[in-house]
Amino acid sequence: MIYLDNAATTFPKPDAVWEAVLTCGKERCGNPGRSGHALAAAAARELFSVREAVAGFFNIADSSRLVFTLNATAALNTALYGLLREGDHVVTSSLEHNSVMRPLHALERKGVITLTMVPCGRGGELDPDDVQKALRPATRLVVLTHASNVCGAILPIREIKALLPEIPLLVDAAQSAGVLPIDVQALGIDLLAFSGHKGLFGPMGTGGLYTAPGLKLSSLVQGGTGSRSEQLEHPDFLPDLLEAGTPNLPGLSGLRAGVEFLAQQGIATIRDHEMRLTGLLLEGLAGHDKIRLHGPADPQAQTAVVSVTIDGRDPGAVARSLDREYGIACRASLHCAPVAHRTLGTFPQGTVRLSMSFFNTEAEIKETVRALGDIAEGKI
């Protein structure tokens, strides 16, 4: 099988990830913070070790400001519902995933917030000045994807933050964590939501949210934390404030192994490899007159995510042919981002999304180009 659905979840993952999951489950999987016995203490040390490792990966100075969640969706909802209040104004872009758009739409529909969606170009480009122009006196938050899950377009986070130093910036890094360098201090990121199971090579059921000093969120979920158990009030300090309930410790141990793998390989090395594959795919497909590329079509301006359509062919049917006839796994349709597809001009049919990772090869990309060419020419 040629696996090109890494934007959904990476596969395969480094062996060290599954070894860490198994070791934690067999040797250190007490309940951290809930008891004083040796196994619980070992679990607490493991959780702290993971928090320190992931915080260091993003240059988060105080690891207590990093809380773990099930995924990026949970992190984004925690940030949006925890920060926004009645009368707030929010600015976002037209490339966002439904993990951003649906909670914002729900808050807008209930009359809690007003929302401005800044349009991106057909290639996924976003002008920082357009974001600045959208600000109002009541603007409480700007929320932007770091990289589009549909076309891979990379948004200019650093440049945008420089134009709004006093407005909190929430970055959806579901597609960029582990793929692009992310230094929350250098980029000026106030809130960072990320998934663990994509570019970070962690297991499913892992993710996190960073909150910068000076920002205080209300808790979306309340319950047991192991701290201040004598009180009926939920703890008001991080990470306990936003981490109610028992954590997925084996999964988080695997996430640390994924982060360690990335550190060993080097983000630059991984990025270079993925840009090389992206360039090979773009170049190979550009020569077919029935194949349409959607997005930047520039490896430097995007992640290793390429969206295509074939004239006269339904994207879902193309994806099925790739799977059944060629053993190529990809994703078709709207990718949980209808607003992004409207921006790219591919709504409502969507696209065929091909998303690569460090473990893909040039031979696999050449075979994919050949397969799409066959389909475009009506051979399949």
N, C-alpha and C positions, 0 to 999 in steps of 0.2 A: 504493500500500500504506500502511496505517496500522500502524506498528510499535509494539507495546506489549509487547515482550519485553526491555526494557532492564535488568531484573534479571539476565538471563542475560548479555547484553553490549549496550552502547549502540550504537545505529545511528539516524541517521548520526553520524559523528564530524566534528569541525571539519576543514576542508580543510587547516589548518596542521599537523594531525597527520600526514597522509599526505605532505605536502610535506617535513616533517622526516625521516620515514622514508626517503624517496627521496634527499634531499640527503645524509644520513648514509651511505646505501649507496653513493652515487656518489662522494662526496668524502672521507669520514672513516672508512671502514670497514676500517681495519687492525685488528690484534688488540691491544687495549690491554694494556700491561704485558709483552708477550711479546718485543718487539724494540725497538731503539733508533732505527730509521729514522723519517723524517718522518711517514709515514702512521700508523705505530703510535703515535707521540707525539701526533698529532692525535686519534687514537681515545681515548687515555688522558685527554686534556684533555676530550673530549666526555663520557666516562663520569663524570669528576669533576664536570663542569658539571651533568649530570643529577642526580647524587647530591645536590649542593648545593641544586638547585631543589626536588626532592621533599622533602628534609629541611626546608627552609625552610617549605614548605607545611604541614607537620605540627608546626612549631616544635620540631624536633629540634636541639638545640644542637650536637651533634657528629655531622656527617654520616657519619663512619666507622662509626657504630653503626646505620646503615641499610644493609641488604644487599638486593640484588635477587634475585628468584626468578621462576619461570615464571608464578606465579599465587598466589592466596591459599591454595589447598590446600597447595602446596609450602611456603609460609611457615608455615602452622599445623603441619604435620608437622615442619618444622625446629625449631619452638619446643617442641612436645610431646616429641618423641624426644630433643631436645637438652638438655632441662631435667630431665625426670622420671626418678627412680631407684627402685629397689626399696624398697617400704615407704611410698612417698609416697601422700598422699590428695589427690584433686582434686575441686573443686566446679564444677558447670556447671549450665545451665538446660535446661528442656524445650522450648526453641525452637531448639536448635542444628541447624546443617547437618551433613550426614554428614562433611564435611571436619574437623569436630571430633569427632563421635560415633564414627566408625569407628576412628580411631587410639586414642581413649580406650577404646573397647570392646576393641580388640586388646590394649592394655596391661593392661586389667583381666582379660581371659581368660587371659593368660599369667601372671597373679599378680604383676605388677610393681607395680600401683597398686590402690587402692580408690577407688571413684567414688561421689559423691553427686550426684544430679540434682534440683535444686530445681524444683518444679512452678510453672509460670506459670498465670495465669488464662486463661479461654476467650477473652478479648480480647487476650491476649498480654502482660498486665501482670505485672511481677515486683516483689515486695516486697523492698527491700534488707535488711530485718530477717530475712527468711527465708534469705537468703544468709549473713548473719552467724551465724545459728543452726546452719547446716550445717557450720561450721568445726570442726576437730578439732586436737589437738596436732600431728598428722602432716600437716596440710594444707600442701601445697607450692605449690599453684596454684589460682586461680580463673580459669576461661575462659568468656567470655560473648560472644555475638554483640552487636554494637552495634545492629543493626536486623535484624529477621527477613526472610529472603528469601521467606517464604511470605505473610505478612500485613502486613509493613512496620512492625510494632510496634517502637518505640524503647525500649531498656532504659536504666534510670537509672545509667549508668556512673559518673558523678561521685559520686552519693550512695552507691553500693555501695563504691567505692574508699575513701571517707571512713570506712567502718566496718571496713575491713581494711587499715590502713596498712602493716602488716608482711608481708602476704601478696602475692606477685606477682600481678598481674592481666594476663591475656592477652585482648586484645580482637580479635575477628574483625570487621574493618571492610570485608569484601567488599562489603556493601550500603550502607555509610555514607561511605566515602572519596570525597570530592568532592560528596557529597550533604548531609552535615551538617558543621558546623565541628568539626575535630579538632585540638586542641592537646594534645600528649602530656604536657606539663608541667602545664598547668592542670587536666587531667582526672586526672592521676596514673597514666597508663597505663604499665605496665612493659614490656609486649610488645604491639606493634601489627602485625597481619597484614592486608595489603590486596591487592586485585587492581587491576591497572592498566586493564583493558579495560571496566570498568563506569562508575561515576560519575566517574572521572578522565579518561575519554574517550581513553585510550591504546589501543594495539593489543593484540590477544591475545598471550599469551606474555610478559606483563609483570606484575610484582607485587613485593611486598617485605615485609620484616620489620624492625621496629625493636626493639632490645634496650636497655633502660635501663642506665645505669652501675651497676655492682655486680652485674649478672647475667652469668653466664658459661655459655654453651651448649657442648655438644660438637657436633662437625660430623657431619652426617648423610651428607654426600658429601665425599670427599677426592680430591685429584688436583692438576692443574696450576693454579697461581695466578699464575705469573710472578715470585713472590717466594720467596726462600730456596730456589732450585732445587737447591742443592747438598745439601740435607738430605732424608732419606727421611721425616722427620716432617712432617706437615701444619702450616702456620703456625698459631700460636695467637692471632693478633691479628685484629681486625676491620678492614675487611670481609672480608679474605682467608680467615679461618677458615670462613666460611659461604658463600663464593662460589667454589667450585672450578669450573674449566672456563671456556670462552669465553662471555662474556655476549651476550645478544641486543641488541647495540648499536643497530641501526636501530630496533628496537621501543622501546628505552628513550629514544631521541631523540624518538620519537613521543609517549611518555609525558610527557616534559618539555613538549612543545607542548600536550598536553592540560591539564597543570597550569597552564601560562601562560594558556591560554584561560579556565580557571576563575578565575584571579586577575584577569584583565581584566574578566570579567563580574561577579564578586563572588559568593561563596557565598550571601549573603543574597538576592541577586536571583534566583538559580537556585532557591533553596529557596522563595521566595515564589511563583514561577511554578508549581513542581511542587505546592505545597500548593493553589493555586487550581485546578489541573487535578484533583487528588485530590478536593477538595471538590465539584467539578462532577460527577465520576463517582459519588461516593457519594450525592449528592443525587438524581441522576437514577435510580440503581438502587434506591434505598430505596422508591420508589413502586410497585414491582412486587411483588405478593404472592407470586409464585413464585420470586423471586430472593432468595437468602440471602447476606448479607455476613458475612465471617469476619475477625475481628481488631478493632482499635480502632474503626474507622468514625469516625475523628476526624483530619482532616488535620494537626493540631498534634501528635498522638501517634504519627504514623507517617511513613514515607517514602512516595514515590509508588508504592506497591505495594498493590494491592487484590485480594483473593481472593474469588471468588464461586462459588456453586453454584446450579443451577436444579433445582427439584423435578422428579423423574422423568426427568432427563436426565443421561447420563454426561458428566463433564467433558471427556473426550477427544473425544467426539462434538461437544460444543459448540464446542470449539476448532477442530475440523476445519470445522465450518459457518462459523465466523467467518472462517477463512482462505479457504475456497473460494467462499463466497457473498458475502462482504463485503470481502475483501482485508485483514482485520485479523489481524495476527500476534501471538499470545500463547502462553502455555505452560499445559499442563494436567497433571493427575495429582499426584504427591507432591513434585516439586521437590527431590529429593535430601534431604528432611528429614522422614522418617516420624515421628520423635518430635514434631516441631512439629505435624504433622497430628493426632496422637493428642491433643495438648493442645487444639487448636482444635475437636476433635470431627469431623474430616473424613477420618479414616483408615477404611478403606483406599482409598476412591474418589478422594480428593484434591479439588482445586479447579481452577477456571479462574483463572489469575493474569494480571492486567493491570498492567503496570509501565511507567510513563511517564518521560520525561526532559525536559530543557530544550527539546528540539527538537519536542516534540509541541504541538499547538494545541487550543484550545477546540472548534473545529469537528470535529476528529477525535474528541474525547471525546463530543460530542453524537451523532456518527454511531455510536460504539460503544454508547452507551446505547440508541439506536434498534435496533441490530442485536440486542443481547441481549434487548430487549423482544420483538422479532419471534420469536426462538427460544423464549423463555419462553411466548409465546402460541400456539406450535405452527404459526406461519406458515412455518417452515423445518424 
